[in-house]
């Protein structure tokens, strides 16, 4: 089975492809342009077991250690973007375009859930399971990664059926974020990964007040099965 943790030992195994570095550049295509994103480079790995595929992103973020107050508006984020259909030419990198639909998997730090904790520790009747504890357990099942679609800037939509799981962990000045999904789904709005495929990466640094189009973006990358 593929790992559910970004820190799993499998990512250091010789059986897994070594991390590949990808350069992130400014977003200068649409307003508001973002000429100087905080994140300039990212490392990416991928693994598959024939049924599922996992991606691990790692990037430096020393600003997170300053415990800056984040909000729904400014939070650390990472996204993978896949064309739903491959044509002879690469589609626009601008989150697609009309007739070029994209499947976007977007992780947000603010969606990460805290570790489960018993609200009433110690002996006594209050330590027994209660409705509050059950609600917390249910919240833990929701992924911090959103399964989205777009056909160009300002067209981002949230899918009714969410298929992508994952988790982000920050430690020692670095983010490590895991994306996990089946290679193929029954959803026509999902990319079906049957072999080599195009993909792109975007990173937002909340401390740098990055959101929406204000981000670091890669060029098209080539996901190659070996």
Secondary structure by P-SEA (a helix, b strand, c coil): ccccccccccccccccccbbbbbbbbccccccccccccccbbbbbbbbcccbbbbbbbbbbccccccccccccccccccccccccccccccccccccccbbbbbbbbbccccccccccccccccccccccaaaaaaaaaaacccccccccccccbbbbbccccccccccccccbbbbbbbbcccccccccccccccccbbbbbbbcccccccccbbbbcccccccc
